[in-house]
Each structure stands twice: as C-alpha cells, then as structure tokens.
Amino acid sequence: MRRGIPLLLAMFLTAGFPAFVAAQEDADSLGVVESIEVKRADNKDTKYSSLKFLKDNRVFIRAQLDLLRVQTTRTRVDEAQLIDQRYLLLKQMSAEIAAARDTVSAESLLTAQRQLMRSVTQLGELEGQLSTIEDLLAAHRTRLLAIEQDFLGHQETALVIVMRGFSGKNAPSTIVIAEDEDVVRVELTPEQRASLEQGGIAQVYHEFVEPREHVFSVSFEGQGWPVASALPVTVDAARDRLTFLGLDLSRLDPSHEAMGLITDVWYR
C-alpha cells in the first residue's frame, strides 16, 4: 500500500506535466507570473477518519502486529577484581561461628532432655517409694483391723484407768488404787513420771471387773506428796464393754489437802 501511493502520485504528475508547461509558456508570453501551491483540503465533515481507516484495516494491522516482537539485549562489560584474603577468612570464621552455635544449641537441647529424663526417673522412683509406703500402710491397717476385731470379738467387762494433769508439778512415784479389800499399787518409772510432768497420759489400771457400780479410793505416794486421805472415785462398768475412766489431777496440790478429781468416763 505504501508503494502504491508514490506510484499514483508520479503518474498524476507525469500526465499533467505537458499542460502545466503549455500554461507556463502562455503566461510567460503575456508577462503574467503564476504560482501554484499544492495544499491538503480540509474536510470538516469527516471526523476521526483515522479511526475509520483503522477499523477498515484492522485485520491487516493485527496481522502486521502479530509479526512484530520485542527483543531486548543487554550487554555488560566488566572486569574481574581480586578478592581480599581477609574477606575469605571472615567468611570461614562466620561459618565456624554458625557451626559452633549449632553445636551449643544441640548440646543444650541434649542437656535439657537429660535433665527431663532424670526428673522423670526420679519421679518414677518416688512413685515407687510412695507405692511401697501405701502398701505398708494398707498392711498395717489390715493388722489393726484384725486386732480390733479380735479385741472387740472377745470383749468382756473390763475397766481401764488413765491419769493426766501433772504438768508443771512433781509426779508421784506410786499410785494406790483400792476397792474394798483389793489394793493395787502402781509404781511409776522415771520415764513415766517425766512424761506425766510434761503433760502426758499414763495408764495405771486395766482389769476385768464385774458389770456393776464400783467405788475406788485413789491415793499418791512419793517425794513432795504428803500422806493425805484417799480420794473416792465412782464408776459404773457396763456389761461386755470396755469402760475407760479418765482422772484429771490438775486441781490437786501436793502441798495442801486434795481439792478433788475431775473424772471422765467413756465406753468401747
């Protein structure tokens, strides 16, 4: 198409060239000078003619665009440079530091795992010890239950007398418990006296008795305990029961006459 436009223009100029030369000669003979200008006519009626051209020839234009391709080639010219030996040394040192850090992290992890395993092992050992203690306690509980059942199963009427209340004063060396013609003398050991003086409890009487009301007289002998009248104590022993009689001697004063006993009775 581009080649056709110049060809047509050449043909047009060639065909009109003789008439132009004849007109020029006539004008010269008459003494008239003419000037000819070729201008492009402005067609105001046609608007966006290029768009119409593109639309009419869009298939051809697309075909031509499809044949185009963009190719960009970049060529860079550079020169090799020498690397300082220190840079290589620093790179090697950095790699060694990273390896050492990995080693330390691995060792720390192994240490934590060992401590955890040691803790788990210790917990296992402790659990085993606790299990053993629980087994021993269970066996001891079984023995106590057997003793209690045996004791209660063969229970007969009996009386147990316990004493307390000697804290802060000298305990007697002998306790005398009498009922009618029966007299029981209980000798206290130094250990028992020391326990009583520190607020302990001592069992001084444990005998089978008749299931009835009993009247006992209780007296004390020993250094610091003057001879005084016996103190009466009354207790009702239940049939086939174990009767406990507790004597609280906190109101007694060895330097004065007896002020009385505080008694407490319970049954099993």
C-alpha positions in Angstrom: 0.0 0.0 0.0 2.8 2.4 0.8 4.4 1.7 -2.6 1.2 2.3 -4.4 0.8 5.9 -3.2 4.0 7.3 -4.7 3.4 5.4 -7.9 0.0 7.0 -8.3 1.4 10.4 -7.5 4.1 10.0 -10.2 1.6 9.0 -12.8 -0.5 12.0 -11.9 2.3 14.5 -12.2 3.6 12.9 -15.4 0.1 13.1 -17.1 -0.4 16.8 -16.2 3.1 18.0 -16.8 2.6 19.0 -20.6 -0.4 21.1 -19.8 1.4 22.7 -17.0 4.4 23.5 -19.3 2.0 25.0 -22.0 0.2 27.1 -19.4 3.6 28.3 -18.2 4.7 29.3 -21.7 1.4 31.2 -22.3 1.8 33.0 -19.1 5.4 34.0 -19.9 4.3 35.3 -23.3 1.7 37.5 -21.7 4.0 38.7 -18.9 2.0 37.1 -16.2 3.7 35.2 -13.3 1.7 32.5 -11.7 2.5 30.4 -8.5 1.0 27.1 -7.8 0.8 25.5 -4.4 -0.5 22.1 -3.5 -2.4 22.0 -0.3 -4.3 19.4 1.6 -8.0 20.1 1.6 -9.6 20.2 5.0 -12.7 18.1 5.0 -14.6 19.2 8.1 -17.4 16.8 7.5 -15.2 13.7 8.1 -14.5 13.3 11.8 -12.0 10.8 13.1 -11.2 9.5 9.7 -8.1 7.7 11.0 -10.4 5.6 13.3 -12.4 4.6 10.2 -9.2 3.7 8.4 -8.0 1.6 11.3 -11.4 -0.1 11.7 -11.5 -0.9 8.0 -8.0 -2.3 8.0 -7.9 -3.8 11.5 -7.3 -7.3 10.2 -4.3 -6.2 8.2 -2.9 -4.2 11.1 -3.4 -7.1 13.5 -1.6 -9.4 11.1 1.3 -7.0 10.9 1.4 -6.5 14.7 1.5 -10.3 15.2 4.7 -10.4 13.1 6.4 -7.9 15.5 8.2 -9.0 18.6 10.2 -7.1 21.2 13.7 -8.2 21.8 15.9 -6.5 24.3 19.6 -7.4 24.6 21.7 -6.0 27.3 25.5 -6.4 27.2 27.5 -5.5 30.2 31.3 -5.2 30.1 33.0 -5.7 33.5 36.5 -6.6 34.7 37.4 -9.2 37.2 38.6 -8.0 40.5 40.8 -9.6 43.1 39.1 -10.6 46.4 40.9 -9.6 49.6 42.1 -12.7 51.5 40.5 -11.2 54.7 37.0 -11.5 53.2 37.5 -15.2 52.7 38.9 -15.6 56.2 35.9 -13.7 57.6 33.5 -15.9 55.7 35.3 -19.0 57.0 35.1 -17.6 60.6 31.4 -16.8 60.2 30.8 -20.4 59.0 32.7 -21.7 62.0 30.7 -19.5 64.4 27.4 -20.7 63.0 28.6 -24.3 63.3 29.7 -23.7 66.9 26.3 -22.1 67.7 24.5 -25.1 66.3 26.7 -27.4 68.4 25.9 -25.4 71.5 22.2 -25.4 70.8 22.3 -29.2 70.2 24.2 -29.7 73.5 21.8 -27.5 75.4 18.9 -29.5 74.0 20.5 -32.8 75.0 21.2 -31.4 78.5 17.6 -30.3 78.9 16.5 -33.8 77.6 18.8 -35.5 80.1 17.5 -33.4 83.0 14.0 -34.2 81.9 14.7 -37.9 81.8 16.5 -37.6 85.2 13.4 -35.9 86.6 11.1 -38.5 85.1 13.3 -41.2 86.5 13.3 -39.6 90.0 9.6 -39.2 89.8 9.3 -42.9 88.9 11.5 -43.8 91.9 9.5 -41.5 94.2 6.2 -43.0 92.9 7.6 -46.5 93.6 8.6 -45.4 97.2 5.1 -43.9 97.7 3.5 -47.1 96.4 5.6 -49.1 98.8 4.6 -46.9 101.7 1.0 -47.2 100.7 1.3 -51.0 100.7 2.9 -50.9 104.1 0.1 -48.6 105.4 -2.5 -50.9 103.9 -1.0 -53.9 105.6 -0.7 -52.1 108.9 -4.3 -51.0 108.6 -5.3 -54.6 108.0 -3.4 -55.7 111.1 -5.0 -53.0 113.2 -8.5 -54.0 112.0 -7.7 -57.7 112.8 -6.5 -56.7 116.3 -9.6 -54.5 116.8 -12.0 -57.2 115.6 -10.3 -59.8 117.8 -10.3 -57.4 120.8 -14.0 -56.5 120.3 -15.0 -60.0 119.5 -13.7 -61.4 122.8 -14.6 -58.4 124.8 -15.6 -58.9 128.4 -16.4 -56.4 131.1 -13.2 -54.5 131.8 -12.0 -51.2 133.4 -9.1 -49.0 132.3 -8.0 -46.1 134.4 -5.8 -43.4 132.9 -4.4 -40.3 134.6 -3.2 -36.9 133.5 -2.8 -33.4 134.9 0.7 -33.5 136.4 2.1 -30.8 134.1 4.1 -28.3 136.0 4.3 -30.3 139.2 6.2 -33.3 140.5 4.6 -36.6 139.6 4.2 -39.2 142.4 6.3 -42.3 142.4 3.4 -44.6 143.4 -0.4 -44.6 142.8 -2.6 -46.7 145.1 -6.0 -47.8 143.9 -8.1 -49.7 146.4 -11.6 -51.2 146.3 -12.9 -53.0 149.4 -10.1 -55.4 150.2 -8.4 -55.3 146.9 -5.4 -52.9 146.7 -3.4 -52.2 143.6 -0.1 -50.3 143.9 1.3 -48.9 140.6 4.9 -48.0 140.6 5.8 -45.3 138.0 9.1 -45.4 136.2 11.3 -42.3 135.8 10.3 -42.2 132.2 6.6 -42.3 133.0 7.0 -39.6 135.6 8.8 -37.4 133.2 6.1 -37.9 130.6 3.4 -37.0 133.1 5.3 -33.9 134.2 5.4 -32.8 130.5 1.6 -33.2 130.2 1.4 -36.8 129.1 -1.1 -39.5 130.0 -0.4 -42.8 131.9 -2.4 -45.9 132.1 -2.4 -47.1 135.7 -5.1 -49.8 135.8 -6.5 -52.4 133.4 -8.5 -55.3 134.9 -11.6 -57.4 134.4 -14.4 -56.3 136.7 -18.0 -57.1 137.4 -20.6 -55.3 135.4 -21.8 -53.0 138.3 -21.0 -49.8 140.1 -17.5 -49.6 141.5 -16.2 -47.2 144.2 -12.4 -46.8 144.2 -10.1 -44.8 146.5 -7.1 -43.3 144.9 -4.0 -42.0 146.8 -0.5 -40.9 145.9 2.9 -41.6 147.4 6.3 -40.1 146.7 8.6 -37.2 147.3 6.7 -34.0 147.7 3.4 -35.8 148.1 2.4 -35.9 151.8 0.2 -38.6 153.2 -3.3 -37.5 152.6 -6.7 -39.1 152.7 -7.7 -41.2 149.7 -9.9 -39.7 147.0 -13.1 -41.6 146.2 -14.0 -42.3 142.6 -17.2 -43.9 141.4 -17.6 -45.6 138.0 -20.4 -47.8 136.5 -18.9 -50.7 134.4 -21.2 -51.7 131.6 -21.6 -55.5 130.7 -19.4 -56.8 127.9 -18.0 -53.3 127.4 -14.6 -51.7 127.9 -15.0 -48.8 130.3 -12.4 -46.1 130.3 -12.1 -43.8 133.4 -10.0 -40.7 133.0 -8.7 -38.9 136.1 -7.6 -35.3 135.7 -5.3 -34.3 138.6 -4.7 -30.7 137.5 -6.6 -29.4 140.6 -4.5 -31.4 143.1 -1.9 -29.5 145.1 0.7 -31.7 146.8 1.4 -29.1 149.4 -2.2 -28.8 150.5 -5.1 -31.1 151.0 -6.7 -32.7 148.0 -9.2 -30.5 146.2 -10.9 -33.2 144.2 -10.6 -35.1 140.9 -12.0 -34.3 137.5 -13.4 -37.6 136.1 -14.3 -38.6 132.5 -15.9 -41.9 131.5 -16.4 -43.4 128.0 -17.1 -46.9 126.7 -16.0 -49.2 123.9 
